């Protein structure tokens, strides 16, 4: 076999593996959407005379929207993920700037602690956080949900990698012009970091929008439930039997993430690529 044919065979094999991975990833989403447009009998193949598709869509999505407060769950998710992302960017950009552009005693130790926290699972800190929130009387509140995520070690690491590659000459020139460090961060660093911030925003919003473990511990009332926990309330209300409306609710909860990623995919790829450049 010639070198050219071998190279083509490797390329075909690599693309075949990627295609299989893509199909395996997208199949549950396609099945979920398809089930949201079917009656229970169609989903399990127990009927031959199925209702019209538009009738199924109106019934399933109507029940998902009006029999349970799905829109309320979505709004709670927007408030929680938006608040978490705001505080994470506020706290991590300044920390990353200090670690990347300042020399101080204990810098390597502090950065090592940041990396070490990436290896600590969130479940390991759930009990002390829960006890602390009980003592503060903050269970079943928005604050109780967002408190463990007010900062992010991953964001500090990601942003510091980007800031290290930022030219020191620009920062020195800004200092000579009389700008304070806070002004440098706000007026120079943050605009330059927008691709990295967009990449992290995708990770943060996706992770916290889909989070179920911590909201299940903190939230007790349906009015404060984020989207994933709201689906559990919906399933409980439906007794787990109405799979069409349940899949319609899951589709409504998933759709915003897909739209956000499609809108920001270019910035996401650019941000992840730029943070690896030194």
Backbone as CSV, one residue per row, in Angstrom:
resi,resn,N_x,N_y,N_z,CA_x,CA_y,CA_z,C_x,C_y,C_z
1,UNK,0.855,-1.199,0.000,0.000,0.000,0.000,0.889,1.247,0.000
2,UNK,0.612,2.176,-0.929,1.416,3.388,-1.037,1.176,4.302,0.159
3,UNK,2.079,5.249,0.295,1.972,6.186,1.421,0.728,7.049,1.315
4,UNK,0.371,7.417,0.075,-0.822,8.237,-0.127,-2.085,7.488,0.267
5,UNK,-2.196,6.230,-0.142,-3.361,5.422,0.208,-3.430,5.176,1.709
6,UNK,-2.267,4.982,2.337,-2.248,4.780,3.782,-2.728,6.032,4.511
7,UNK,-2.296,7.189,4.002,-2.720,8.440,4.610,-4.227,8.636,4.460
8,UNK,-4.751,8.294,3.288,-6.193,8.413,3.066,-6.976,7.438,3.934
9,UNK,-6.444,6.223,4.091,-7.118,5.232,4.935,-7.172,5.707,6.377
10,UNK,-6.092,6.313,6.874,-6.081,6.844,8.234,-7.093,7.986,8.383
11,UNK,-7.166,8.836,7.345,-8.119,9.952,7.405,-9.556,9.441,7.416
12,UNK,-9.840,8.437,6.568,-11.181,7.864,6.530,-11.524,7.211,7.863
13,UNK,-10.559,6.473,8.434,-10.791,5.839,9.726,-11.047,6.851,10.829
14,UNK,-10.264,7.931,10.832,-10.452,8.967,11.848,-11.815,9.621,11.710
15,UNK,-12.226,9.932,10.467,-13.533,10.558,10.260,-14.666,9.596,10.604
16,UNK,-14.459,8.295,10.354,-15.489,7.316,10.708,-15.692,7.257,12.212
17,UNK,-14.585,7.299,12.965,-14.687,7.293,14.426,-15.385,8.559,14.917
18,UNK,-15.019,9.705,14.351,-15.659,10.965,14.738,-17.150,10.948,14.403
19,UNK,-17.500,10.380,13.252,-18.905,10.308,12.861,-19.699,9.422,13.816
20,UNK,-19.126,8.289,14.203,-19.801,7.416,15.158,-19.992,8.121,16.499
21,UNK,-18.966,8.852,16.932,-19.090,9.614,18.179,-20.162,10.680,18.090
22,UNK,-20.240,11.363,16.936,-21.261,12.397,16.751,-22.659,11.786,16.765
23,UNK,-22.823,10.642,16.096,-24.130,9.981,16.068,-24.537,9.541,17.472
24,UNK,-23.580,8.957,18.214,-23.884,8.510,19.575,-24.247,9.686,20.477
25,UNK,-23.641,10.846,20.228,-23.924,12.015,21.061,-25.264,12.649,20.735
26,UNK,-25.602,12.668,19.445,-26.810,13.383,19.038,-28.052,12.509,19.074
27,UNK,-27.876,11.180,19.095,-29.038,10.287,19.057,-30.010,10.523,20.222
28,UNK,-29.541,10.653,21.485,-30.509,10.912,22.573,-31.298,12.194,22.377
29,UNK,-30.659,13.230,21.812,-31.374,14.487,21.580,-32.441,14.320,20.506
30,UNK,-32.087,13.588,19.438,-33.067,13.350,18.373,-34.233,12.524,18.905
31,UNK,-33.931,11.502,19.691,-34.998,10.662,20.254,-35.883,11.476,21.178
32,UNK,-35.285,12.350,21.985,-36.052,13.187,22.900,-37.009,14.089,22.127
33,UNK,-36.494,14.749,21.087,-37.351,15.638,20.301,-38.447,14.845,19.597
34,UNK,-38.100,13.696,19.038,-39.095,12.883,18.327,-40.181,12.394,19.292
35,UNK,-39.765,11.992,20.493,-40.755,11.528,21.475,-41.667,12.656,21.912
36,UNK,-41.161,13.900,21.885,-41.999,15.032,22.287,-43.075,15.345,21.262
37,UNK,-42.996,14.744,20.078,-43.998,14.972,19.032,-44.897,13.755,18.831
38,UNK,-44.829,12.783,19.756,-45.588,11.556,19.603,-46.500,11.322,20.798
39,UNK,-47.496,10.488,20.586,-48.354,10.043,21.677,-47.666,8.900,22.408
40,UNK,-48.085,8.572,23.641,-47.446,7.468,24.367,-47.474,6.162,23.590
41,UNK,-48.553,5.897,22.877,-48.623,4.665,22.105,-47.603,4.622,20.991
42,UNK,-47.356,5.781,20.345,-46.349,5.834,19.283,-44.940,5.643,19.838
43,UNK,-44.682,6.215,21.005,-43.341,6.122,21.578,-42.957,4.671,21.806
44,UNK,-43.890,3.883,22.302,-43.600,2.490,22.621,-44.094,1.521,21.551
45,UNK,-44.599,2.076,20.429,-45.004,1.237,19.316,-46.170,0.327,19.602
46,UNK,-47.151,0.797,20.386,-48.287,-0.055,20.757,-49.573,0.317,20.029
47,UNK,-49.505,1.342,19.145,-50.691,1.729,18.388,-50.348,1.770,16.903
48,UNK,-51.323,1.515,16.109,-51.127,1.582,14.655,-51.767,2.830,14.065
49,UNK,-52.858,3.299,14.690,-53.554,4.498,14.207,-53.155,5.679,15.089
50,UNK,-52.096,6.385,14.722,-51.547,7.453,15.554,-52.235,8.773,15.253
51,UNK,-52.386,9.658,16.247,-52.938,10.993,16.007,-51.993,11.805,15.118
52,UNK,-52.493,12.889,14.513,-51.630,13.751,13.702,-50.488,14.337,14.527
53,UNK,-49.362,14.583,13.862,-48.180,15.092,14.551,-48.457,16.444,15.205
54,UNK,-49.154,17.326,14.483,-49.435,18.655,15.045,-50.295,18.562,16.293
55,UNK,-51.202,17.608,16.309,-52.042,17.420,17.503,-51.188,16.950,18.676
56,UNK,-50.255,16.031,18.413,-49.352,15.562,19.476,-48.481,16.697,19.999
57,UNK,-47.957,17.516,19.089,-47.108,18.627,19.504,-47.893,19.607,20.376
58,UNK,-49.106,19.954,19.926,-49.923,20.888,20.700,-50.254,20.312,22.073
59,UNK,-50.555,19.015,22.125,-50.923,18.386,23.394,-49.727,18.291,24.327
60,UNK,-48.610,17.771,23.828,-47.438,17.553,24.681,-46.828,18.862,25.163
61,UNK,-46.618,19.791,24.239,-45.994,21.054,24.640,-46.971,21.936,25.419
62,UNK,-48.256,21.814,25.119,-49.240,22.556,25.899,-49.265,22.094,27.344
63,UNK,-49.233,20.786,27.554,-49.216,20.261,28.924,-47.912,20.619,29.629
64,UNK,-46.790,20.577,28.882,-45.499,20.916,29.494,-45.457,22.375,29.927
65,UNK,-46.082,23.258,29.143,-46.013,24.685,29.437,-47.030,25.130,30.480
66,UNK,-48.215,24.511,30.491,-49.307,25.054,31.293,-49.704,24.205,32.489
67,UNK,-49.372,22.920,32.483,-49.710,22.097,33.639,-48.654,22.178,34.732
68,UNK,-47.457,22.538,34.372,-46.383,22.794,35.343,-45.671,24.080,34.945
69,UNK,-45.067,24.793,35.892,-44.455,26.096,35.573,-43.085,25.959,34.912
70,UNK,-43.045,25.401,33.700,-41.769,25.226,33.003,-41.107,26.577,32.727
71,UNK,-41.907,27.572,32.343,-41.342,28.895,32.096,-40.717,29.469,33.367
72,UNK,-41.309,29.179,34.505,-40.728,29.605,35.784,-39.403,28.904,36.027
73,UNK,-39.335,27.603,35.708,-38.086,26.864,35.856,-37.001,27.467,34.966
74,UNK,-37.366,27.811,33.731,-36.395,28.406,32.805,-35.910,29.764,33.320
75,UNK,-36.823,30.563,33.844,-36.441,31.872,34.374,-35.520,31.716,35.588
76,UNK,-35.827,30.752,36.457,-34.939,30.476,37.587,-33.550,30.079,37.093
77,UNK,-33.502,29.274,36.043,-32.216,28.878,35.488,-31.434,30.061,34.945
78,UNK,-32.139,30.985,34.283,-31.472,32.184,33.759,-30.901,33.022,34.904
79,UNK,-31.704,33.214,35.966,-31.236,34.001,37.113,-30.032,33.349,37.783
80,UNK,-30.101,32.053,38.001,-29.029,31.363,38.716,-27.751,31.297,37.892
81,UNK,-27.855,30.853,36.644,-26.646,30.740,35.814,-26.071,32.111,35.493
82,UNK,-26.944,33.104,35.275,-26.456,34.456,35.013,-25.726,35.050,36.211
83,UNK,-26.286,34.867,37.405,-25.639,35.380,38.619,-24.309,34.684,38.872
84,UNK,-24.297,33.374,38.699,-23.057,32.614,38.904,-21.983,33.082,37.923
85,UNK,-22.338,33.223,36.654,-21.358,33.643,35.647,-20.832,35.043,35.944
86,UNK,-21.705,35.953,36.366,-21.273,37.321,36.676,-20.236,37.325,37.799
87,UNK,-20.541,36.649,38.898,-19.611,36.646,40.030,-18.338,35.860,39.716
88,UNK,-18.444,34.822,38.920,-17.248,34.071,38.553,-16.289,34.933,37.738
89,UNK,-16.809,35.651,36.754,-15.948,36.526,35.956,-15.388,37.647,36.814
90,UNK,-16.215,38.205,37.691,-15.780,39.305,38.558,-14.628,38.882,39.459
91,UNK,-14.673,37.668,39.989,-13.648,37.223,40.935,-12.444,36.572,40.255
92,UNK,-12.650,35.921,39.128,-11.562,35.141,38.543,-10.652,35.953,37.632
93,UNK,-11.180,36.953,36.949,-10.330,37.757,36.063,-9.250,38.480,36.862
94,UNK,-9.651,39.054,37.992,-8.666,39.766,38.819,-7.637,38.800,39.418
95,UNK,-8.090,37.629,39.864,-7.152,36.638,40.405,-6.189,36.149,39.325
96,UNK,-6.721,35.880,38.138,-5.876,35.408,37.046,-4.864,36.469,36.634
97,UNK,-5.272,37.724,36.636,-4.354,38.821,36.286,-3.215,38.920,37.292
98,UNK,-3.547,38.797,38.571,-2.509,38.863,39.601,-1.537,37.689,39.492
99,UNK,-2.057,36.486,39.248,-1.194,35.310,39.146,-0.332,35.343,37.889
100,UNK,-0.837,35.951,36.828,-0.115,35.940,35.555,0.899,37.078,35.433
101,UNK,0.608,38.237,36.011,1.437,39.414,35.754,2.128,39.990,36.990
102,UNK,1.911,39.417,38.150,2.568,39.898,39.361,3.526,38.841,39.885
103,UNK,4.603,39.293,40.487,5.531,38.405,41.184,5.452,38.714,42.679
104,UNK,5.050,37.735,43.458,4.929,37.931,44.898,5.233,36.615,45.597
105,UNK,5.535,36.715,46.860,5.882,35.539,47.637,4.670,34.617,47.782
106,UNK,4.898,33.353,47.513,3.825,32.373,47.614,2.992,32.246,46.358
107,UNK,3.431,32.859,45.262,2.649,32.816,44.025,2.515,31.390,43.497
108,UNK,3.628,30.645,43.463,3.592,29.273,42.952,2.736,28.373,43.851
109,UNK,2.825,28.599,45.155,2.015,27.817,46.089,0.536,28.095,45.871
110,UNK,0.198,29.375,45.695,-1.202,29.749,45.492,-1.735,29.162,44.192
111,UNK,-0.918,29.219,43.141,-1.350,28.652,41.866,-1.492,27.136,41.963
112,UNK,-0.607,26.509,42.741,-0.726,25.071,42.962,-2.009,24.706,43.698
113,UNK,-2.413,25.548,44.656,-3.666,25.303,45.369,-4.853,25.412,44.417
114,UNK,-4.775,26.389,43.503,-5.839,26.538,42.507,-5.950,25.277,41.657
115,UNK,-4.806,24.755,41.209,-4.822,23.533,40.409,-5.305,22.340,41.235
116,UNK,-4.931,22.317,42.517,-5.338,21.199,43.376,-6.854,21.160,43.549
117,UNK,-7.476,22.319,43.645,-8.930,22.346,43.827,-9.675,21.785,42.622
118,UNK,-9.021,21.778,41.451,-9.654,21.195,40.271,-9.846,19.690,40.423
119,UNK,-9.025,19.077,41.278,-9.106,17.628,41.480,-10.075,17.244,42.588
120,UNK,-10.646,18.226,43.279,-11.573,17.942,44.384,-12.996,17.903,43.835
121,UNK,-13.691,16.782,43.914,-15.072,16.712,43.409,-16.007,17.570,44.245
122,UNK,-17.010,18.103,43.595,-17.953,18.971,44.309,-18.702,18.226,45.404
123,UNK,-18.875,16.915,45.245,-19.580,16.134,46.264,-18.825,16.100,47.595
124,UNK,-17.492,16.246,47.520,-16.688,16.185,48.742,-16.929,17.384,49.647
125,UNK,-17.299,18.518,49.067,-17.519,19.736,49.862,-19.004,20.005,50.110
126,UNK,-19.874,19.121,49.646,-21.314,19.372,49.759,-21.768,19.407,51.219
127,UNK,-21.271,18.476,52.057,-21.729,18.410,53.448,-21.339,19.650,54.243
128,UNK,-20.064,20.095,54.254,-19.757,21.320,55.006,-20.488,22.548,54.469
129,UNK,-20.674,22.631,53.153,-21.429,23.757,52.599,-22.886,23.699,53.057
130,UNK,-23.452,22.519,53.080,-24.844,22.360,53.528,-24.986,22.771,54.985
131,UNK,-24.057,22.324,55.837,-24.122,22.684,57.257,-23.993,24.196,57.429
132,UNK,-23.073,24.813,56.668,-22.907,26.260,56.761,-24.158,27.013,56.335
133,UNK,-24.803,26.557,55.265,-26.023,27.212,54.806,-27.162,27.034,55.802
134,UNK,-27.212,25.873,56.467,-28.234,25.663,57.502,-28.037,26.660,58.633
135,UNK,-26.795,26.847,59.058,-26.518,27.785,60.149,-26.815,29.226,59.753
136,UNK,-26.649,29.534,58.468,-26.951,30.883,57.989,-28.425,31.056,57.642
137,UNK,-29.196,29.977,57.654,-30.605,30.053,57.292,-30.835,30.329,55.827
138,UNK,-29.953,29.799,54.972,-30.023,30.086,53.551,-30.404,28.878,52.698
139,UNK,-30.986,27.848,53.311,-31.522,26.752,52.507,-32.779,27.216,51.767
140,UNK,-33.022,26.616,50.625,-34.185,26.932,49.810,-34.209,28.407,49.424
141,UNK,-33.034,28.913,49.018,-32.911,30.289,48.537,-32.024,30.296,47.302
142,UNK,-32.117,31.377,46.516,-31.230,31.544,45.374,-29.771,31.619,45.824
143,UNK,-29.539,32.307,46.936,-28.173,32.429,47.438,-27.583,31.061,47.760
144,UNK,-28.389,30.177,48.337,-27.896,28.850,48.664,-27.467,28.070,47.443
145,UNK,-28.121,28.302,46.303,-27.762,27.600,45.076,-26.470,28.146,44.474
146,UNK,-26.334,29.472,44.441,-25.195,30.069,43.734,-23.950,30.185,44.615
147,UNK,-24.093,30.096,45.940,-22.967,30.347,46.835,-21.742,29.468,46.554
148,UNK,-21.878,28.145,46.349,-20.675,27.335,46.120,-19.963,27.640,44.809
149,UNK,-20.606,28.392,43.913,-20.033,28.624,42.578,-19.714,30.090,42.334
150,UNK,-19.536,30.873,43.392,-19.253,32.291,43.211,-17.884,32.539,42.582
151,UNK,-16.998,31.559,42.634,-15.722,31.648,41.949,-15.424,30.294,41.319
152,UNK,-14.388,30.227,40.497,-14.087,29.004,39.761,-12.581,28.863,39.581
153,UNK,-12.028,27.763,40.109,-10.607,27.498,39.926,-10.287,27.252,38.457
154,UNK,-11.202,26.615,37.740,-10.985,26.372,36.314,-10.879,27.683,35.551
155,UNK,-11.732,28.670,35.881,-11.676,29.963,35.207,-10.361,30.684,35.515
156,UNK,-9.905,30.602,36.760,-8.626,31.238,37.111,-7.494,30.641,36.286
157,UNK,-7.474,29.322,36.167,-6.446,28.656,35.372,-6.566,29.038,33.893
158,UNK,-7.778,28.998,33.351,-7.992,29.301,31.935,-7.598,30.736,31.608
159,UNK,-8.033,31.699,32.427,-7.748,33.100,32.161,-6.270,33.425,32.371
160,UNK,-5.643,32.802,33.369,-4.225,33.072,33.606,-3.376,32.597,32.435
161,UNK,-3.775,31.494,31.791,-3.049,31.028,30.612,-3.141,32.048,29.489
162,UNK,-4.297,32.670,29.337,-4.448,33.695,28.298,-3.667,34.953,28.650
163,UNK,-3.758,35.400,29.900,-3.119,36.659,30.289,-1.604,36.542,30.228
164,UNK,-1.053,35.360,30.471,0.394,35.179,30.362,0.911,35.496,28.961
165,UNK,0.082,35.214,27.964,0.500,35.470,26.580,0.259,36.917,26.157
166,UNK,-0.369,37.718,27.022,-0.643,39.116,26.685,0.641,39.926,26.830
167,UNK,0.969,40.779,25.853,2.239,41.532,25.896,2.366,42.416,27.132
168,UNK,3.499,42.293,27.824,3.758,43.135,28.996,3.927,44.593,28.605
169,UNK,4.387,44.846,27.378,4.628,46.220,26.943,3.360,47.062,26.962
170,UNK,2.232,46.446,26.599,0.965,47.186,26.596,0.572,47.566,28.021
171,UNK,0.770,46.650,28.953,0.428,46.930,30.356,1.344,48.014,30.912
172,UNK,2.649,47.955,30.599,3.583,48.981,31.059,3.234,50.346,30.480
173,UNK,2.838,50.372,29.214,2.455,51.640,28.594,1.203,52.215,29.271
174,UNK,0.278,51.350,29.615,-0.932,51.816,30.302,-0.598,52.377,31.681
175,UNK,0.336,51.740,32.376,0.752,52.259,33.684,1.432,53.614,33.545
176,UNK,2.248,53.771,32.504,2.908,55.058,32.271,1.904,56.160,31.943
177,UNK,0.797,55.773,31.347,-0.260,56.750,31.045,-1.105,57.092,32.260
178,UNK,-0.810,56.468,33.400,-1.510,56.794,34.631,-2.707,55.921,34.958
179,UNK,-2.897,54.853,34.240,-4.025,53.961,34.517,-3.726,53.116,35.744
180,UNK,-4.735,52.930,36.575,-4.602,52.045,37.731,-4.731,50.587,37.279
181,UNK,-4.422,49.670,38.192,-4.501,48.252,37.841,-5.935,47.831,37.535
182,UNK,-6.881,48.386,38.285,-8.292,48.062,38.019,-8.700,48.571,36.647
183,UNK,-8.260,49.772,36.283,-8.562,50.303,34.956,-7.924,49.463,33.860
184,UNK,-6.728,48.971,34.102,-6.073,48.101,33.117,-6.881,46.832,32.904
185,UNK,-7.355,46.264,34.007,-8.151,45.034,33.896,-9.445,45.299,33.143
186,UNK,-10.143,46.394,33.492,-11.458,46.655,32.914,-11.361,47.141,31.468
187,UNK,-10.424,48.050,31.197,-10.380,48.710,29.889,-9.485,48.017,28.880
188,UNK,-8.548,47.191,29.356,-7.614,46.548,28.429,-7.751,45.035,28.442
189,UNK,-7.667,44.436,29.639,-7.635,42.981,29.715,-8.973,42.354,29.331
190,UNK,-10.058,42.836,29.911,-11.356,42.205,29.655,-11.751,42.278,28.179
191,UNK,-11.626,43.437,27.490,-11.926,43.435,26.046,-11.048,42.464,25.257
192,UNK,-9.766,42.344,25.645,-8.888,41.409,24.942,-9.215,39.964,25.259
193,UNK,-9.834,39.737,26.415,-10.137,38.374,26.864,-11.518,37.889,26.462
194,UNK,-12.243,38.653,25.687,-13.622,38.276,25.358,-13.747,36.874,24.767
195,UNK,-12.850,36.446,23.864,-12.967,35.049,23.383,-12.798,34.026,24.505
196,UNK,-11.829,34.259,25.406,-11.632,33.339,26.526,-12.826,33.370,27.473
197,UNK,-13.371,34.558,27.709,-14.548,34.678,28.573,-15.746,33.971,27.942
198,UNK,-15.899,34.106,26.618,-17.000,33.421,25.931,-16.851,31.908,26.042
199,UNK,-15.615,31.419,25.911,-15.383,29.974,26.035,-15.733,29.490,27.437
200,UNK,-15.290,30.231,28.446,-15.620,29.835,29.818,-17.106,29.948,30.090
201,UNK,-17.746,30.976,29.513,-19.186,31.157,29.725,-19.968,29.941,29.238
202,UNK,-19.537,29.359,28.117,-20.207,28.156,27.620,-20.081,27.029,28.639
203,UNK,-18.858,26.824,29.155,-18.647,25.777,30.164,-19.494,26.047,31.414
204,UNK,-19.466,27.291,31.882,-20.146,27.626,33.132,-21.663,27.504,32.999
205,UNK,-22.217,28.125,31.961,-23.673,28.109,31.789,-24.171,26.679,31.573
206,UNK,-23.469,25.918,30.734,-23.885,24.539,30.478,-23.831,23.704,31.757
207,UNK,-22.725,23.827,32.502,-22.570,23.033,33.716,-23.607,23.349,34.772
208,UNK,-23.871,24.630,34.994,-24.805,24.997,36.064,-26.259,24.907,35.612
209,UNK,-26.519,25.086,34.340,-27.884,24.898,33.840,-28.301,23.439,33.990
210,UNK,-27.351,22.526,33.724,-27.636,21.089,33.802,-27.416,20.508,35.200
211,UNK,-26.973,21.326,36.136,-26.666,20.813,37.474,-27.935,20.334,38.175
212,UNK,-27.846,19.173,38.782,-28.978,18.608,39.513,-28.608,18.267,40.946
213,UNK,-27.344,17.869,41.169,-26.940,17.380,42.489,-27.129,18.433,43.573
214,UNK,-26.540,19.611,43.396,-26.620,20.637,44.437,-28.023,21.230,44.578
215,UNK,-28.739,21.560,43.493,-30.121,22.034,43.681,-31.014,21.036,44.407
216,UNK,-30.806,19.734,44.183,-31.615,18.746,44.907,-31.374,18.815,46.408
217,UNK,-30.176,19.210,46.815,-29.846,19.306,48.240,-30.419,20.580,48.853
218,UNK,-30.365,21.673,48.115,-30.682,22.984,48.684,-32.147,23.366,48.498
219,UNK,-32.690,23.103,47.307,-34.025,23.598,46.965,-35.105,22.632,47.444
220,UNK,-36.134,23.182,48.055,-37.266,22.391,48.512,-38.572,22.774,47.810
221,UNK,-38.710,24.031,47.414,-39.967,24.509,46.838,-39.884,24.542,45.317
222,UNK,-41.011,24.300,44.674,-41.075,24.285,43.214,-40.813,25.673,42.627
223,UNK,-41.175,26.732,43.338,-41.025,28.092,42.808,-39.569,28.474,42.591
224,UNK,-38.644,27.833,43.290,-37.225,28.157,43.166,-36.452,27.123,42.358
225,UNK,-37.131,26.146,41.810,-36.444,25.050,41.128,-35.830,25.516,39.821
226,UNK,-34.551,25.166,39.560,-33.947,25.407,38.250,-34.462,24.378,37.241
227,UNK,-34.089,24.482,35.973,-34.696,23.621,34.944,-34.596,22.123,35.203
228,UNK,-33.396,21.636,35.545,-33.250,20.187,35.709,-34.072,19.665,36.877
229,UNK,-34.073,20.402,37.977,-34.889,19.988,39.122,-36.368,20.145,38.805
230,UNK,-36.700,21.143,37.996,-38.086,21.331,37.599,-38.628,20.152,36.814
231,UNK,-37.775,19.526,36.001,-38.206,18.341,35.258,-38.556,17.212,36.220
232,UNK,-37.808,17.095,37.306,-38.139,16.077,38.305,-39.488,16.369,38.950
233,UNK,-39.756,17.643,39.242,-41.072,18.005,39.773,-42.164,17.668,38.768
234,UNK,-41.874,17.935,37.481,-42.848,17.637,36.432,-43.113,16.140,36.367
235,UNK,-42.048,15.357,36.418,-42.210,13.912,36.348,-42.991,13.400,37.554
236,UNK,-42.739,13.992,38.715,-43.468,13.588,39.906,-44.948,13.930,39.770
237,UNK,-45.217,15.122,39.212,-46.611,15.527,39.041,-47.332,14.637,38.042
238,UNK,-46.600,14.161,37.035,-47.215,13.327,36.011,-47.186,11.851,36.359
239,UNK,-46.544,11.507,37.442,-46.464,10.104,37.827,-45.529,9.289,36.966
240,UNK,-44.764,9.955,36.102,-43.800,9.254,35.274,-44.419,8.510,34.111
241,UNK,-45.709,8.723,33.812,-46.382,7.963,32.769,-46.523,8.735,31.468
242,UNK,-46.615,10.045,31.522,-46.834,10.865,30.329,-45.479,11.239,29.731
243,UNK,-44.932,10.329,28.941,-43.588,10.540,28.426,-43.543,11.615,27.357
244,UNK,-44.620,11.803,26.609,-44.638,12.853,25.602,-44.475,14.235,26.205
245,UNK,-45.330,14.643,27.152,-45.131,15.939,27.815,-43.797,16.025,28.560
246,UNK,-43.347,14.907,29.142,-42.065,14.917,29.850,-40.920,15.205,28.889
247,UNK,-40.947,14.586,27.700,-39.911,14.843,26.700,-40.042,16.245,26.116
248,UNK,-41.273,16.756,26.049,-41.457,18.136,25.606,-40.828,19.110,26.599
249,UNK,-41.019,18.853,27.899,-40.388,19.698,28.915,-38.869,19.608,28.830
250,UNK,-38.342,18.403,28.627,-36.892,18.237,28.500,-36.363,18.964,27.269
251,UNK,-37.131,18.944,26.171,-36.719,19.658,24.960,-36.682,21.161,25.193
252,UNK,-37.687,21.684,25.889,-37.715,23.120,26.188,-36.548,23.533,27.072
253,UNK,-36.145,22.658,27.977,-35.027,22.962,28.871,-33.695,22.877,28.132
254,UNK,-33.590,21.969,27.183,-32.341,21.767,26.457,-32.132,22.783,25.345
255,UNK,-33.216,23.238,24.723,-33.118,24.116,23.553,-32.292,25.387,23.795
256,UNK,-32.436,26.098,24.933,-31.633,27.315,25.115,-30.130,27.060,25.073
257,UNK,-29.678,25.945,25.631,-28.247,25.640,25.604,-27.758,25.406,24.186
258,UNK,-28.546,24.689,23.396,-28.153,24.430,22.013,-28.077,25.737,21.232
259,UNK,-29.057,26.612,21.418,-29.058,27.891,20.706,-27.884,28.765,21.125
260,UNK,-27.577,28.781,22.424,-26.445,29.581,22.908,-25.137,29.075,22.316
261,UNK,-24.968,27.756,22.294,-23.731,27.204,21.755,-23.603,27.475,20.255
262,UNK,-24.694,27.335,19.511,-24.646,27.606,18.080,-24.314,29.073,17.806
263,UNK,-24.826,29.973,18.650,-24.569,31.393,18.461,-23.140,31.771,18.830
264,UNK,-22.544,31.043,19.782,-21.217,31.435,20.290,-20.130,30.422,19.962
265,UNK,-20.385,29.510,19.011,-19.405,28.455,18.770,-18.088,29.006,18.232
266,UNK,-18.140,30.045,17.399,-16.895,30.610,16.875,-16.050,31.200,18.003
267,UNK,-16.679,31.974,18.888,-15.950,32.543,20.019,-15.462,31.448,20.954
268,UNK,-16.250,30.383,21.095,-15.860,29.273,21.955,-14.576,28.614,21.436
269,UNK,-14.548,28.293,20.158,-13.358,27.660,19.576,-12.162,28.597,19.640
270,UNK,-12.388,29.867,19.325,-11.297,30.847,19.368,-10.754,31.012,20.776
271,UNK,-11.650,31.068,21.762,-11.204,31.235,23.145,-10.414,30.052,23.655
272,UNK,-10.879,28.826,23.376,-10.151,27.641,23.818,-8.802,27.564,23.132
273,UNK,-8.734,27.938,21.844,-7.466,27.899,21.112,-6.484,28.931,21.638
274,UNK,-6.968,30.144,21.897,-6.093,31.235,22.323,-5.540,30.996,23.722
275,UNK,-6.275,30.347,24.595,-5.778,30.115,25.945,-4.647,29.106,25.972
276,UNK,-4.444,28.370,24.891,-3.334,27.424,24.829,-2.107,27.986,24.156
277,UNK,-2.179,29.239,23.677,-1.048,29.862,22.986,-0.185,30.599,24.001
278,UNK,1.115,30.367,23.948,2.037,31.081,24.843,3.012,31.909,24.031
